[in-house]
Amino acid sequence: MGLRIFLDADVLIAAFQGESLLRECAQAILSEPLFDFVYDPLLRMEVMIQPTYHRHTIEVAFYNTYFKNAMCFGQLNQMFEIGSKDAMDNGIAVVDALHIASAHLSKCAALVTAEKPTKPMFRTSLVKVVSILGVARPTSALQLLSK
């Protein structure tokens, strides 16, 4: 069993269609064989709505491959209970708080995002939040997760 990692929606989207360096960093993380990926049903819905609606079949297939190979943490009541407290204590957006709670409850080592480190989600103490935004090279993104 590898290191559990929760990828935020922006990282998955960047892996498919992001700016070059951000895409390479996201893909390096996705390609790391030592990571086990975790997601929740909200994340799946978040990334699948637009490409499904617009019939972007290649993008839908990309995300479906990720979800098929990742573990779903779907205990929504627990996510809501923990996430709502964290959101109110730290001013975190609702969906971010629910993803943080999911990462925490599923014992992830980190939640990886492409958000700026000044965002409220970085205030949580439930799980390590790591940003790949502004990372100089793909190997640096992997190093952030091994600290």
C-alpha positions in Angstrom: 0.0 0.0 0.0 1.4 3.4 -1.0 1.1 6.9 0.3 -2.5 8.1 0.1 -3.0 11.3 -1.8 -6.2 13.3 -2.4 -6.0 15.4 -5.6 -8.2 18.5 -5.8 -10.3 19.0 -8.9 -7.9 21.7 -10.3 -5.0 19.3 -10.3 -7.0 16.7 -12.2 -8.1 19.3 -14.7 -4.6 20.6 -15.0 -3.3 17.1 -15.8 -5.6 17.0 -18.8 -5.7 20.6 -20.1 -3.5 22.8 -17.9 -0.7 25.2 -18.8 2.4 23.3 -19.7 4.4 23.3 -16.4 1.3 22.8 -14.2 0.1 20.0 -16.5 3.6 18.3 -16.2 3.6 18.6 -12.4 0.1 17.2 -12.1 1.0 14.3 -14.5 4.2 13.6 -12.5 2.1 13.1 -9.4 -0.5 11.0 -11.2 2.4 8.8 -12.6 4.0 8.2 -9.2 3.6 4.4 -8.5 4.1 4.9 -4.7 0.9 7.0 -4.4 -2.6 5.6 -3.8 -5.2 8.2 -4.9 -8.4 8.9 -3.0 -11.4 10.9 -4.1 -14.9 11.6 -2.9 -18.2 11.6 -4.9 -18.2 15.4 -4.9 -14.9 15.6 -6.6 -16.0 13.2 -9.3 -19.1 15.3 -10.0 -17.0 18.5 -9.9 -14.7 17.4 -12.7 -17.1 15.3 -14.8 -20.0 17.8 -15.2 -18.6 20.1 -17.9 -16.7 17.6 -20.1 -19.7 15.2 -20.0 -22.2 18.0 -20.8 -20.0 19.2 -23.7 -19.4 15.7 -24.9 -15.6 15.9 -24.6 -15.2 12.1 -24.8 -11.4 12.0 -24.5 -11.4 14.2 -21.4 -14.3 12.1 -19.8 -12.2 9.0 -20.6 -9.2 10.5 -18.9 -11.1 11.3 -15.7 -12.9 7.9 -15.7 -9.5 6.2 -15.9 -8.4 8.1 -12.8 -11.6 7.3 -10.9 -11.4 3.6 -11.9 -7.9 3.4 -10.4 -8.5 5.5 -7.2 -10.3 4.7 -4.0 -13.6 6.5 -3.3 -14.3 7.7 0.2 -18.0 8.2 0.3 -19.0 8.7 3.9 -20.8 12.0 3.3 -22.3 12.4 6.8 -18.9 12.2 8.3 -17.4 14.5 5.7 -20.2 17.0 6.4 -19.8 16.8 10.2 -16.0 17.3 10.1 -15.9 19.6 7.1 -18.6 22.0 8.3 -16.7 22.6 11.6 -13.4 23.1 9.7 -15.1 25.5 7.2 -16.6 27.6 10.0 -13.4 27.6 12.1 -11.1 28.5 9.2 -13.3 30.3 6.6 -12.8 27.5 4.1 -15.2 27.2 1.1 -17.8 24.4 1.4 -16.5 22.0 -1.3 -12.9 22.5 -0.2 -13.8 21.8 3.4 -15.6 18.6 2.3 -12.6 17.4 0.3 -10.3 18.2 3.3 -12.6 16.2 5.6 -12.6 13.3 3.1 -8.7 13.4 2.8 -8.5 13.5 6.6 -11.0 10.7 7.2 -9.4 8.4 4.6 -6.0 9.0 6.2 -4.4 10.8 3.2 -0.9 12.1 3.7 -1.8 15.2 1.7 -4.4 17.0 -0.3 -2.8 18.4 -3.5 -4.2 21.5 -5.1 -3.3 24.1 -7.7 -4.6 26.9 -5.4 -2.5 29.8 -4.1 -1.1 29.1 -0.6 -3.0 32.2 0.6 -6.4 30.5 0.2 -8.3 29.6 3.4 -8.0 25.8 2.7 -4.3 26.1 3.8 -5.5 27.0 7.3 -6.7 23.5 8.1 -4.9 21.3 10.5 -6.8 18.2 9.5 -4.5 17.3 6.6 -1.4 18.6 4.9 -2.4 20.8 2.0 0.2 21.2 -0.8 0.1 23.5 -3.8 1.7 22.7 -7.1 1.1 26.2 -8.3 4.3 27.9 -9.2 6.4 24.7 -8.8 9.5 25.0 -10.9 9.6 21.5 -12.3 7.6 18.2 -12.1 10.2 16.5 -9.8 9.8 19.4 -7.3 6.1 18.6 -7.1 6.9 15.1 -6.0 9.4 16.3 -3.5 6.7 18.5 -1.8 4.8 15.3 -1.1 7.7 13.4 0.3 8.5 15.9 3.0 
